[in-house]
Structure formats: C-alpha cells, structure tokens
C-alpha cells in the first residue's frame, strides 16, 4: 500500500539541498574518517559498505559500478523510477560489490524523493544497519529517515535525537531546523515523552529540543520542571535562539509572542434558515462542531461558539463575518457553499482563519481560508508517480474547466514532466457538461498519434498484435461527473484499447461507488482517503463523544465533517496563541491530525487528506500493489485495426 502523506511542517526548506548533501558527502570511498564528520583533507577514508559480503569477479564489479553511475545520472535528471530500477538490478545481481552500499543509500534517497516514504525509510534503516559505531555517514541517512517520516513529528524527533557528534556543521544546521519545527508542533506532554525516552548520552540536538520543552512547560505553569529542562539545555551547549529561550525560562519569561490564551470564541456561520435540505444538513454539521468544541481541547480551555444564520445568502454571510470579527472571534467555521465561502473570505478585515467542511473554493477565497473539500494536488502527484512506476509512455488528461481540477491536472503534469513521462495533451470540458465525446475522442487520438509517431507508422497503417506501449488517460473529475463521464469512456471504446483510466478521489467517493454501475468504474486506478484499522481511532473517538452528548446513535457522515472542520481550527488553537498571524502559522503547521473522516494536514494553504493509490474492484477501492512494480514488458494484444 502506498500512502501519500505530505505536510507543510515536515517539508524541508531545502529538500533538494539535502539530497545533494547526502549524496555528495557520502560518495563511494569519500573523504573523512568515521567520526570526523567534516572530512578533513588527508583523513582516512571510511570503510566501504557492502550489502552482502561474498565473492565477486572483476567484470562483475565493473558492471556494478557502471550501473551505479547510470542510476546516479538518472537520479540527477529526476528520472527517479529509472534510478530505482537500476539500483534494484545492482542490489539483486551484485550485492557483494564495493558500490552496493552506495546503491542502497541512493535507493533510500530516490524512494523518498519519489514519495514512497515507507520504502525510503526501509532502505535507510537497512543502510544504517551496515554502518559501524561512530560512522559519520549515519547522519545523512538519519536525515533521510526524518524526511521519510514527514507528517509524523514524534517519529522525526525520535530519529533526529539519535544524531551524534559525527554530524558536520551543515547537517546539524538542517537537523536543528527540523527539530525545532517538529518540537513546536507537539503538545508539552507528547514532547516530554519523546525527550525522556531519547537514548543516552544526549546528542547535539538535545539542547534544541530541551529549550523547546522548557518553554512549553513554562506556558503550562510548570515552572519547576521548566527550569530543569532549561538548565539542561544550557549545560548541553545551547546556542543562539535556543540559548535565549532557555535563559528566558530561568528568568520566568516566555519568548515574545508565546503568551498562552485558553479562553476564546469561535464563530459558526451556517444556512440554518435556508432551503429545507440545506438547513437540515447544516443542523447535522452544527452537531459535529458542538462535539468538537466540547471535547477536543479538554477542560483547561474555555471555548465559546457564536453562531450566525446566513440563510445561504453571500450578502448575509459578509454581514455575519463582520459582526463576528467585531465580537472578537479568533476563527470561523461553516460557510458550506462556494459563493458563501468566497464572500466570507472577502469580508474579513483581518486574516482570521475560515474553515469550511464542504466548499471547494477555498483557494479562491483568500489567504487563511480552508476547506475539507477542493483540489487534491498531492493526490494527483501520487497518481503521476504511480503511472511513472508502471512505465506508462504517454498520458492524456481530461478534466472540467474548474480551478480545482486545473490544479490537480497541473500537479499531475508537473510530476509527470519531472519523471520523464510525456503528457500528450489536456482536453478540458465545460463545468456541468454531460456529454464528453469531443474530449474523449481528442484524448484517444492524441495518444494514438504519439504512438504511431514513435513506431514510425502512418495514419492508415493497420496494427496487428503489435508490441504497443502502455498509455493512460488521467481524469481528475468531481464525484458528480463520474456518473456521466464513466459510461461514455466505455461507449467510445477506451476499455478495448488497453488505455488505463486514472483519477483522484472523485472516483472513490462512497456515494459515487454506491450509485454508478460497477462496470464503469471497475479497474480505474485512483486515490482514496486512508482509513485503515489504525486510523479509525479518530472516528471512534468522535462517535463515542457524539453519542454521549446527544444520547442517540450516530447516523450519516454530516456531523463527522462538521467535527473535522472544527477539529482543525481547535488543534491550531491548542498552543494558546490567537493573534491572526500566529494562528495562521499554526494552521499551516497542522499535520497528521486524526479526524473522524480521515487524517489531515495542511500543505501550501490547502487541507489535504492522507490518501492511498487504489484500484476500484466492484465498488470497492482496493489498495494497489505495494511498491508499484513495473509491468511486465511484452505484447499488448489489441483488435486488428484498432488503436
């Protein structure tokens, strides 16, 4: 199973720099003694890392070195899956070669760069297991591990705190930034647990994290414990900002802007007096919001909800936002419709956060406006990586002319371009259309023309059981379009042409799968929200709280999405900083939030659900094969005379 989990907090400010740093600092037979870190001139080269010692001939060694050179060239050219196929070949055939360790390290880097985080960490752990104590190359691999744990600040800190004194100054500077971001995203109890469970002796990042923990404890009024960790940070060699924070704690002072607020108001704008169907839905959403406000932050917080009815009218929405701002709310939940959310975003005098459970227009409503629905650029990117791993030779894109679909199409095309997978054309249709023959035929013809050109055939040539290259159409379409478009894809013959269909989560929407004939969706590869057994904790927590509050069984999903919208705002408020700019930064750092309907992060100003790549099978989204192995090469049988 591939899980796509990206996060603004866990992204490297210079991720590409880290890739080059790890590769440049750890070249085969590179300079530097184990423990030197900085590789001083004249130092003894570290021992060669061999994956599986054994006999190997000179010819085999030369072939392994040639494969590694090819893999590195592919990696530098951003042909990541080509690099991975080459390193896999090397490690399978020549595990005893002197460059097998370098191939394993490159595999870890490429897997993480390709978004296959679990496989990247697996390779990194395997490489670390081959290093001896005090080997300076360990730091570079721990940074790869930290990247692989994107969205998991606890896991990142556990890895970073294992970095030892062999790290060089550049590696430490990068690791310190990551450690501060991870520590700042955790509550004091969780941060304290990670710090107390860290191994001994403490590494060079311990003073950084101790200073952060000291401040968090002082915010909670635990002055004695705060002083202990502050002094430990100073004794451990804290520098710069970390030293200033620790010394401030000993004086009983918090860093500027860290004053904690536990009493505040949030706004709720819903169409309670709108059309009956909309008002009924709004009432259910409000129930979920009430559960979140009552349970998420715990008894130390006092949260008041100020509710306004906008009747689904954008003008009333703008008026409601102005009133709520005047009453001092720190953020607003609700605004179910696109035009209402855009009106709310424009009506603010300050950038207080707005969170909608259902609108798709958040990106058009201004800075600090979020929605659980909308574009899924990270999901589109994961589908592009899947397509590249399956060695598709050409892709066409069909999508509606909406900003959300265009964002997904652009995200797919950018990754496809980076991975060397040609996109032969984009064929948009008017939003709300129900007939798609021009776009389907144009996409099919573009794929056909590109393939004929590559095979050196003319338009009137007939193909008889030729070895043709795999192709696909990417369809980032909303759930309401699947019902109309999916049958037409079959009607116009795409199912007989060995053209695979790819999509995003509109295809796996539960209502879509329940209503669309399974003949029209079975076989489509798309993304779906990750809700494995381990992730049901968020739903079960919500269900229990809902049933306790209302003394009735939970029915339907509307309360859950209201809960999740409120959950995001409340988690950003947990640190107790309510100034718009600070709360905005806290929203952008949200990552791995377990809600009732999925696992959420905020990436580049968008709410992103954790998704996985699935293949639809008779209305069921089935996780696609782990690792996405490349397809077998060979003949693709097609009807004579058909493309």
C-alpha positions as CSV (number, residue, x, y, z in Angstrom):
1,X,0.0,0.0,0.0
2,X,1.3,3.4,-0.9
3,X,0.4,6.2,1.4
4,X,0.7,9.8,0.3
5,X,1.3,12.0,3.3
6,X,2.7,15.4,2.7
7,X,2.9,18.2,5.2
8,X,3.9,21.8,5.2
9,X,5.6,21.5,8.6
10,X,7.6,18.4,7.6
11,X,8.7,19.7,4.2
12,X,12.4,20.6,4.0
13,X,13.0,24.3,3.3
14,X,15.8,23.0,1.1
15,X,14.9,19.3,0.5
16,X,16.8,19.2,-2.8
17,X,19.9,20.5,-0.9
18,X,19.6,17.6,1.5
19,X,19.5,15.1,-1.4
20,X,22.7,16.5,-2.8
21,X,24.3,16.9,0.6
22,X,23.7,13.2,1.4
23,X,25.0,12.0,-1.9
24,X,27.9,14.4,-2.1
25,X,29.1,13.8,1.5
26,X,28.8,10.0,1.2
27,X,30.2,9.1,-2.2
28,X,31.9,5.7,-2.6
29,X,35.2,5.8,-0.8
30,X,34.7,9.5,0.1
31,X,37.0,11.5,2.3
32,X,36.7,11.7,6.1
33,X,37.3,9.3,8.9
34,X,34.4,7.8,10.8
35,X,33.8,10.4,13.5
36,X,35.3,13.3,11.6
37,X,32.0,14.4,10.1
38,X,33.6,17.2,8.0
39,X,36.0,15.1,6.1
40,X,39.3,17.0,6.6
41,X,41.9,16.7,3.9
42,X,44.2,13.8,4.4
43,X,41.8,12.0,6.7
44,X,41.4,8.2,6.3
45,X,38.6,7.1,4.1
46,X,35.7,5.3,5.8
47,X,35.3,1.6,5.3
48,X,33.4,0.5,2.1
49,X,29.8,-0.5,2.8
50,X,28.9,-3.8,1.2
51,X,25.3,-5.0,1.4
52,X,26.1,-8.8,1.4
53,X,29.7,-9.8,1.5
54,X,30.7,-12.6,-0.9
55,X,32.8,-13.5,-3.9
56,X,32.6,-11.2,-7.0
57,X,34.6,-11.1,-10.2
58,X,36.4,-8.0,-11.6
59,X,34.0,-8.0,-14.5
60,X,31.0,-8.1,-12.2
61,X,32.5,-5.2,-10.1
62,X,32.9,-3.1,-13.2
63,X,29.4,-3.8,-14.3
64,X,28.1,-2.9,-10.8
65,X,30.0,0.4,-11.0
66,X,28.5,1.2,-14.4
67,X,25.0,0.5,-13.1
68,X,25.6,2.9,-10.1
69,X,26.9,5.6,-12.4
70,X,23.7,5.1,-14.6
71,X,21.5,5.3,-11.5
72,X,23.1,8.5,-10.3
73,X,22.7,10.1,-13.7
74,X,19.0,9.1,-13.7
75,X,18.6,10.5,-10.2
76,X,20.2,13.8,-11.1
77,X,17.9,14.0,-14.1
78,X,14.9,13.4,-11.8
79,X,14.1,10.1,-13.6
80,X,13.5,8.6,-10.2
81,X,11.9,5.3,-11.1
82,X,14.5,4.7,-13.7
83,X,17.2,5.2,-11.0
84,X,15.3,2.8,-8.7
85,X,15.0,0.1,-11.3
86,X,18.8,0.4,-11.9
87,X,19.7,0.2,-8.2
88,X,17.3,-2.7,-7.7
89,X,19.1,-4.5,-10.5
90,X,22.5,-3.8,-9.0
91,X,21.5,-4.9,-5.5
92,X,19.9,-8.1,-6.8
93,X,22.8,-9.1,-9.1
94,X,25.8,-7.7,-7.3
95,X,25.1,-7.3,-3.5
96,X,28.8,-8.1,-2.8
97,X,30.1,-5.3,-5.0
98,X,32.0,-2.4,-3.4
99,X,29.3,0.0,-4.6
100,X,26.3,-2.0,-3.3
101,X,26.2,0.2,-0.1
102,X,26.2,3.4,-2.3
103,X,23.3,1.8,-4.3
104,X,21.3,1.1,-1.2
105,X,21.9,4.7,0.0
106,X,20.8,6.1,-3.4
107,X,17.7,3.8,-3.2
108,X,16.7,5.4,0.1
109,X,17.1,8.9,-1.3
110,X,15.2,8.1,-4.5
111,X,12.3,6.4,-2.8
112,X,11.8,9.4,-0.5
113,X,12.1,11.8,-3.4
114,X,9.5,9.7,-5.3
115,X,7.1,10.0,-2.4
116,X,7.4,6.3,-1.4
117,X,8.2,7.2,2.2
118,X,7.8,3.7,3.8
119,X,10.1,2.1,1.3
120,X,12.6,5.0,1.6
121,X,12.8,4.5,5.4
122,X,13.2,0.8,5.0
123,X,16.2,1.3,2.8
124,X,17.6,3.9,5.1
125,X,17.3,1.6,8.1
126,X,18.9,-1.2,6.2
127,X,21.9,1.1,5.3
128,X,22.3,2.3,8.9
129,X,22.4,-1.3,10.0
130,X,25.5,-1.8,7.8
131,X,27.5,1.0,9.4
132,X,29.8,0.7,12.4
133,X,29.6,2.8,15.6
134,X,30.6,6.4,15.1
135,X,30.4,6.3,11.3
136,X,29.9,9.9,10.1
137,X,27.7,8.7,7.2
138,X,24.9,7.8,9.7
139,X,23.8,11.5,10.0
140,X,22.9,11.8,6.3
141,X,20.8,8.6,6.5
142,X,19.0,9.8,9.6
143,X,18.1,13.0,7.7
144,X,16.7,10.7,5.0
145,X,14.7,8.9,7.7
146,X,13.4,12.2,9.0
147,X,12.2,13.1,5.5
148,X,10.6,9.7,5.2
149,X,8.6,10.4,8.4
150,X,7.0,13.6,7.0
151,X,3.8,14.3,8.9
152,X,5.0,12.4,12.0
153,X,6.8,14.9,14.2
154,X,7.2,12.4,17.1
155,X,8.9,10.0,14.7
156,X,11.0,12.7,13.3
157,X,12.3,13.8,16.7
158,X,13.0,10.2,17.7
159,X,15.3,9.9,14.6
160,X,16.9,13.4,14.9
161,X,17.7,12.9,18.6
162,X,19.8,9.9,17.6
163,X,22.2,12.1,15.6
164,X,25.6,12.1,17.3
165,X,28.7,14.2,17.3
166,X,29.9,12.9,14.0
167,X,27.5,15.2,12.2
168,X,29.1,18.1,10.3
169,X,28.0,21.7,10.6
170,X,25.8,21.7,7.5
171,X,24.0,18.6,8.6
172,X,23.5,20.0,12.1
173,X,22.1,23.3,10.8
174,X,19.5,21.4,8.7
175,X,18.7,19.0,11.5
176,X,18.2,21.8,14.0
177,X,15.6,23.5,11.8
178,X,13.7,20.2,11.5
179,X,13.9,19.5,15.2
180,X,12.5,23.0,16.1
181,X,9.6,22.6,13.7
182,X,8.8,19.1,15.0
183,X,9.0,20.2,18.7
184,X,6.9,23.2,18.1
185,X,4.1,21.1,16.6
186,X,3.7,18.9,19.7
187,X,1.9,19.4,22.9
188,X,4.1,19.5,26.0
189,X,3.1,16.0,27.3
190,X,4.0,14.4,24.0
191,X,7.2,16.4,23.6
192,X,8.2,15.5,27.1
193,X,7.7,11.8,26.5
194,X,9.9,11.9,23.4
195,X,12.6,13.8,25.2
196,X,12.6,11.5,28.2
197,X,12.6,8.4,26.1
198,X,15.6,9.6,24.0
199,X,18.7,7.5,24.3
200,X,21.8,8.3,26.3
201,X,24.2,10.0,26.0
202,X,22.3,13.0,24.6
203,X,23.2,14.1,21.1
204,X,23.9,17.6,19.7
205,X,20.1,18.2,19.1
206,X,19.1,17.6,22.7
207,X,19.7,21.2,23.8
208,X,17.5,22.4,20.9
209,X,14.6,20.2,22.0
210,X,15.1,20.7,25.7
211,X,14.8,24.5,25.2
212,X,11.5,24.0,23.3
213,X,10.2,21.7,26.1
214,X,11.2,24.2,28.8
215,X,9.2,26.9,27.1
216,X,6.2,24.6,26.7
217,X,6.3,23.6,30.4
218,X,6.5,27.3,31.5
219,X,3.5,28.0,29.3
220,X,1.6,25.4,31.3
221,X,2.7,26.9,34.6
222,X,5.0,24.0,35.5
223,X,7.9,26.3,36.5
224,X,10.0,23.8,38.4
225,X,10.1,21.2,35.6
226,X,10.6,24.0,33.0
227,X,13.7,25.2,34.9
228,X,15.1,21.7,34.9
229,X,15.0,21.3,31.1
230,X,16.1,24.9,30.6
231,X,19.2,24.3,32.7
232,X,19.8,21.1,30.9
233,X,19.6,22.8,27.6
234,X,22.2,25.4,28.7
235,X,24.5,22.7,30.2
236,X,24.2,20.8,26.9
237,X,25.6,23.7,24.9
238,X,22.5,25.5,23.6
239,X,23.4,28.3,21.2
240,X,21.6,31.3,19.6
241,X,17.8,31.2,19.8
242,X,17.8,28.0,21.9
243,X,20.1,29.6,24.5
244,X,18.0,32.7,24.6
245,X,14.8,30.7,25.2
246,X,16.4,28.6,27.9
247,X,17.8,31.6,29.8
248,X,14.4,33.3,29.5
249,X,12.7,30.4,31.1
250,X,15.1,30.6,34.1
251,X,14.0,34.2,34.5
252,X,10.4,33.2,34.3
253,X,10.0,34.8,30.9
254,X,8.4,33.4,27.8
255,X,9.8,34.2,24.3
256,X,8.0,37.1,22.7
257,X,4.6,36.1,21.3
258,X,4.4,32.9,23.4
259,X,1.9,34.1,25.9
260,X,-0.8,31.4,26.2
261,X,-4.6,32.0,25.9
262,X,-7.0,29.4,27.0
263,X,-10.3,31.3,26.8
264,X,-11.5,32.4,23.4
265,X,-14.5,32.5,21.0
266,X,-15.0,30.9,17.6
267,X,-17.7,31.8,15.0
268,X,-20.1,29.4,13.3
269,X,-21.9,30.5,10.1
270,X,-24.4,28.1,8.7
271,X,-27.6,28.3,6.5
272,X,-29.9,27.3,9.3
273,X,-32.8,29.3,7.7
274,X,-32.0,28.3,4.2
275,X,-33.8,25.8,1.9
276,X,-35.0,22.8,3.9
277,X,-32.5,20.3,2.6
278,X,-29.6,22.7,3.2
279,X,-30.9,23.7,6.6
280,X,-31.2,20.0,7.7
281,X,-27.7,19.3,6.5
282,X,-26.5,22.5,8.4
283,X,-28.1,21.2,11.6
284,X,-26.1,18.0,11.4
285,X,-22.9,19.8,10.7
286,X,-23.6,22.0,13.7
287,X,-23.9,18.9,15.9
288,X,-20.4,17.8,14.9
289,X,-19.0,21.3,15.6
290,X,-20.5,21.3,19.1
291,X,-19.0,17.9,19.8
292,X,-15.5,19.1,18.8
293,X,-15.8,22.3,20.8
294,X,-16.8,20.3,23.9
295,X,-14.2,17.6,23.7
296,X,-11.1,18.4,21.6
297,X,-9.1,20.7,23.8
298,X,-10.1,19.4,27.2
299,X,-11.2,21.1,30.4
300,X,-8.3,23.6,30.7
301,X,-9.8,25.6,27.7
302,X,-13.0,27.6,27.7
303,X,-14.3,27.9,24.1
304,X,-17.5,29.8,23.3
305,X,-19.3,29.4,19.9
306,X,-21.0,32.4,18.5
307,X,-23.5,31.3,15.8
308,X,-24.9,33.2,12.8
309,X,-27.5,32.2,10.2
310,X,-26.6,33.3,6.7
311,X,-29.6,31.5,5.0
312,X,-27.1,30.6,2.3
313,X,-27.0,34.2,1.1
314,X,-23.5,35.6,0.4
315,X,-24.5,39.1,1.5
316,X,-25.7,37.8,4.8
317,X,-22.5,35.9,5.1
318,X,-20.4,39.0,4.7
319,X,-22.5,40.7,7.4
320,X,-22.1,37.8,9.7
321,X,-18.4,37.8,9.4
322,X,-18.2,41.5,10.1
323,X,-20.3,41.0,13.3
324,X,-18.2,38.1,14.5
325,X,-15.0,39.9,14.0
326,X,-16.3,42.8,16.0
327,X,-17.1,40.4,18.8
328,X,-13.6,39.1,18.8
329,X,-13.8,35.6,17.4
330,X,-10.4,34.0,16.6
331,X,-11.7,32.0,13.6
332,X,-14.9,30.9,11.9
333,X,-16.3,27.5,10.9
334,X,-19.1,26.8,8.4
335,X,-19.8,28.6,5.1
336,X,-21.0,25.5,3.3
337,X,-21.3,26.8,-0.3
338,X,-18.6,28.1,-2.7
339,X,-20.1,31.6,-3.2
340,X,-20.7,31.9,0.6
341,X,-17.1,31.0,1.4
342,X,-15.7,33.4,-1.1
343,X,-17.9,36.2,0.3
344,X,-16.7,35.4,3.8
345,X,-13.1,35.5,2.8
346,X,-13.5,38.9,1.2
347,X,-15.5,40.3,4.1
348,X,-12.7,39.9,6.7
349,X,-10.8,42.9,7.9
350,X,-8.1,40.6,9.3
351,X,-6.9,37.2,8.1
352,X,-8.7,35.2,10.8
353,X,-8.9,31.6,9.7
354,X,-12.1,30.3,8.0
355,X,-12.7,26.6,7.7
356,X,-15.5,25.1,5.6
357,X,-16.4,21.4,5.7
358,X,-17.8,21.3,2.1
359,X,-17.0,24.2,-0.1
360,X,-14.5,23.7,-3.0
361,X,-13.5,27.3,-3.5
362,X,-11.1,27.8,-0.5
363,X,-8.2,28.6,-2.8
364,X,-10.2,31.4,-4.4
365,X,-11.5,32.9,-1.1
366,X,-8.2,34.4,0.0
367,X,-5.3,33.7,2.4
368,X,-6.2,31.7,5.5
369,X,-9.3,30.1,4.1
370,X,-9.5,26.3,4.2
371,X,-11.9,23.5,3.3
372,X,-12.1,19.8,3.7
373,X,-13.1,19.6,0.1
374,X,-11.4,21.0,-3.0
375,X,-8.3,20.4,-5.1
376,X,-6.0,17.4,-4.2
377,X,-2.7,18.3,-5.8
378,X,-0.8,15.8,-3.6
379,X,-3.2,13.0,-4.6
380,X,-2.8,13.9,-8.3
381,X,1.0,13.9,-7.8
382,X,0.8,10.4,-6.3
383,X,-1.1,9.1,-9.3
384,X,1.6,10.6,-11.6
385,X,4.2,8.7,-9.6
386,X,2.2,5.5,-9.8
387,X,1.9,6.0,-13.6
388,X,5.7,6.5,-13.9
389,X,6.3,3.4,-11.8
390,X,4.2,1.4,-14.2
391,X,6.2,2.7,-17.1
392,X,3.4,4.5,-19.0
393,X,4.8,6.0,-22.1
394,X,2.1,8.7,-22.7
395,X,-0.8,10.2,-20.8
396,X,-3.7,12.4,-21.9
397,X,-5.6,14.5,-19.4
398,X,-9.4,15.1,-19.5
399,X,-10.8,17.5,-16.8
400,X,-13.6,20.1,-16.2
401,X,-12.8,23.8,-16.5
402,X,-12.8,24.4,-12.8
403,X,-9.9,25.9,-10.7
404,X,-9.8,22.7,-8.6
405,X,-9.5,20.3,-11.5
406,X,-6.9,22.5,-13.2
407,X,-4.8,22.5,-10.0
408,X,-4.9,18.7,-10.0
409,X,-4.1,18.5,-13.7
410,X,-1.1,20.8,-13.3
411,X,0.2,18.9,-10.3
412,X,0.0,15.6,-12.3
413,X,1.6,17.2,-15.3
414,X,4.5,18.7,-13.2
415,X,5.4,15.4,-11.7
416,X,5.0,13.6,-15.0
417,X,7.4,16.0,-16.6
418,X,9.8,15.6,-13.7
419,X,9.7,11.8,-14.1
420,X,10.1,11.9,-17.9
421,X,6.5,10.7,-18.7
422,X,5.1,12.6,-21.7
423,X,1.6,14.3,-21.4
424,X,0.3,14.4,-25.0
425,X,-2.4,17.0,-24.2
426,X,-5.0,18.3,-21.9
427,X,-8.7,18.3,-23.0
428,X,-10.9,20.4,-20.8
429,X,-14.7,20.3,-20.8
430,X,-17.2,22.9,-19.6
431,X,-18.1,22.5,-15.9
432,X,-21.5,20.9,-15.6
433,X,-21.3,19.2,-19.0
434,X,-23.0,15.8,-19.5
435,X,-21.6,14.9,-23.0
436,X,-17.9,14.3,-23.4
437,X,-17.3,12.8,-26.9
438,X,-15.1,15.6,-28.2
439,X,-12.7,15.4,-25.2
440,X,-12.6,11.6,-25.1
441,X,-12.0,11.3,-28.9
442,X,-9.4,14.0,-28.8
443,X,-7.5,12.4,-26.0
444,X,-7.7,9.0,-27.7
445,X,-6.5,10.5,-31.0
446,X,-3.6,12.3,-29.3
447,X,-2.4,9.1,-27.7
448,X,-2.8,7.3,-31.0
449,X,-0.8,9.9,-33.0
450,X,2.0,10.0,-30.5
451,X,2.3,6.2,-30.5
452,X,2.2,6.0,-34.3
453,X,5.0,8.5,-34.5
454,X,7.1,6.6,-32.1
455,X,6.5,3.4,-34.0
456,X,7.2,5.1,-37.4
457,X,3.8,4.2,-38.7
458,X,1.4,6.2,-40.9
459,X,-2.2,7.0,-40.1
460,X,-3.5,4.4,-42.5
461,X,-1.3,1.6,-41.2
462,X,-3.1,-1.3,-39.5
463,X,-1.6,-2.7,-36.3
464,X,-1.9,-6.4,-35.9
465,X,-1.0,-7.6,-32.4
466,X,1.9,-5.2,-32.2
467,X,4.0,-4.6,-29.1
468,X,2.5,-1.3,-28.1
469,X,3.5,0.8,-25.2
470,X,1.2,1.4,-22.1
471,X,-0.9,4.6,-22.1
472,X,-3.5,6.1,-19.9
473,X,-6.0,9.0,-19.5
474,X,-5.9,10.9,-16.3
475,X,-9.3,12.2,-15.2
476,X,-9.3,14.5,-12.1
477,X,-13.1,14.9,-12.0
478,X,-15.5,15.6,-9.2
479,X,-17.9,12.8,-8.0
480,X,-20.9,14.3,-9.8
481,X,-19.2,14.0,-13.1
482,X,-18.3,10.3,-12.8
483,X,-21.9,9.2,-13.2
484,X,-22.0,10.8,-16.7
485,X,-18.4,10.5,-17.9
486,X,-17.5,6.9,-16.9
487,X,-20.1,5.2,-19.1
488,X,-19.1,7.3,-22.1
489,X,-15.5,6.2,-21.7
490,X,-16.7,2.6,-22.4
491,X,-19.1,3.7,-25.0
492,X,-16.3,5.2,-27.1
493,X,-14.2,2.1,-26.8
494,X,-11.4,3.0,-24.3
495,X,-11.9,-0.3,-22.5
496,X,-11.0,-2.2,-25.6
497,X,-7.8,-0.2,-26.4
498,X,-5.7,-1.1,-23.4
499,X,-5.8,2.6,-22.2
500,X,-5.8,2.6,-18.4
501,X,-8.0,5.1,-16.6
502,X,-6.5,7.1,-13.7
503,X,-8.3,9.6,-11.4
504,X,-8.4,11.2,-8.0
505,X,-10.8,10.8,-5.1
506,X,-13.9,11.8,-7.0
507,X,-13.9,8.3,-8.4
508,X,-13.8,6.7,-4.9
509,X,-16.4,8.9,-3.2
510,X,-18.6,6.4,-1.3
511,X,-21.8,7.8,-2.9
512,X,-20.3,7.5,-6.4
513,X,-19.3,3.9,-5.9
514,X,-22.7,3.1,-4.5
515,X,-24.7,4.7,-7.4
516,X,-22.5,4.2,-10.5
517,X,-22.7,0.9,-12.3
518,X,-19.6,-1.0,-11.3
519,X,-18.9,-1.9,-14.9
520,X,-18.0,1.7,-15.4
521,X,-15.6,2.1,-12.5
522,X,-14.0,-1.3,-12.0
523,X,-10.3,-1.2,-13.0
524,X,-9.9,2.6,-12.5
525,X,-6.8,3.5,-10.5
526,X,-7.5,6.5,-8.3
527,X,-6.9,7.8,-4.8
528,X,-8.9,7.3,-1.7
529,X,-8.7,8.6,1.8
530,X,-6.7,6.4,4.1
531,X,-8.9,4.9,6.8
532,X,-7.1,1.7,7.8
533,X,-7.8,0.0,11.1
534,X,-5.2,2.0,12.9
535,X,-6.8,5.3,11.7
536,X,-10.3,4.5,12.9
537,X,-9.2,6.0,16.3
538,X,-10.4,9.4,15.1
539,X,-13.8,8.2,14.0
540,X,-14.4,6.1,17.1
541,X,-13.4,9.0,19.4
542,X,-15.9,11.2,17.6
543,X,-18.7,8.6,17.6
544,X,-18.3,8.0,21.3
545,X,-18.3,11.7,22.1
546,X,-21.3,12.3,19.8
547,X,-23.4,9.5,21.3
548,X,-22.6,10.6,24.8
549,X,-23.5,14.2,24.1
550,X,-26.8,13.6,22.2
551,X,-27.8,10.2,23.7
552,X,-28.5,8.7,20.3
553,X,-26.7,6.7,17.7
554,X,-24.6,8.5,15.1
555,X,-26.2,8.2,11.7
556,X,-24.7,9.6,8.5
557,X,-21.4,11.5,7.8
558,X,-22.6,15.1,8.1
559,X,-21.8,15.5,11.8
560,X,-18.4,14.0,11.2
561,X,-17.4,16.6,8.6
562,X,-18.6,19.4,10.9
563,X,-16.4,17.8,13.7
564,X,-13.4,17.6,11.4
565,X,-13.7,21.2,10.3
566,X,-13.8,22.4,13.9
567,X,-11.1,20.0,14.9
568,X,-8.5,21.7,12.5
569,X,-9.2,25.1,13.9
570,X,-9.1,23.9,17.5
571,X,-5.9,22.0,17.1
572,X,-4.3,25.2,15.7
573,X,-5.5,27.0,18.8
574,X,-4.1,24.4,21.2
575,X,-0.8,26.3,21.7
576,X,-2.9,29.2,23.0
577,X,-1.8,31.8,20.6
578,X,-4.7,33.6,19.0
579,X,-3.2,36.6,17.1
580,X,-4.2,36.1,13.4
581,X,-0.6,35.9,12.2
582,X,0.4,33.3,14.8
583,X,-2.8,31.3,14.4
584,X,-2.3,31.4,10.7
585,X,1.2,29.9,11.2
586,X,-0.2,27.3,13.5
587,X,-2.8,26.3,10.9
588,X,-0.1,25.9,8.3
589,X,1.9,23.6,10.6
590,X,-1.0,21.2,11.1
591,X,0.0,17.7,10.1
592,X,-1.3,14.1,10.8
593,X,-4.4,15.3,12.5
594,X,-6.6,12.2,13.1
595,X,-10.2,13.2,12.3
596,X,-13.5,11.4,12.0
597,X,-13.3,11.2,8.2
598,X,-9.6,11.0,7.6
599,X,-6.1,12.0,8.5
600,X,-5.5,15.7,7.7
601,X,-2.5,18.0,7.1
602,X,-2.3,21.5,5.7
603,X,0.1,21.8,2.7
604,X,0.7,25.0,0.9
605,X,-2.5,26.6,2.3
606,X,-4.7,23.6,1.4
607,X,-6.3,20.9,3.6
608,X,-5.0,17.6,2.4
609,X,-6.4,14.2,3.4
610,X,-3.9,11.3,3.6
611,X,-4.6,9.2,0.6
612,X,-3.5,5.9,-0.9
613,X,-3.5,4.7,-4.5
614,X,-6.3,2.1,-5.1
615,X,-7.8,0.1,-7.9
616,X,-11.6,0.0,-7.9
617,X,-12.9,-3.5,-7.9
618,X,-16.7,-4.0,-8.0
619,X,-17.4,-0.8,-6.0
620,X,-14.5,-1.5,-3.6
621,X,-11.3,0.6,-3.5
622,X,-8.6,-2.0,-3.1
623,X,-5.0,-0.7,-2.3
624,X,-2.8,-1.1,-5.3
625,X,0.1,-3.5,-5.0
626,X,2.7,-2.2,-2.6
627,X,5.7,-0.8,-4.3
628,X,4.0,-0.4,-7.7
629,X,6.3,-2.9,-9.5
630,X,6.9,-2.1,-13.2
631,X,4.7,-4.1,-15.5
632,X,6.0,-7.0,-17.5
633,X,7.2,-5.9,-20.9
634,X,5.7,-7.8,-23.8
635,X,2.9,-7.7,-26.4
636,X,-0.3,-5.9,-25.6
637,X,-3.0,-7.6,-27.7
638,X,-5.4,-5.3,-29.4
639,X,-8.0,-5.8,-32.0
640,X,-6.6,-5.7,-35.6
641,X,-7.0,-2.2,-37.0
642,X,-7.8,-0.7,-33.5
643,X,-5.6,1.6,-31.5
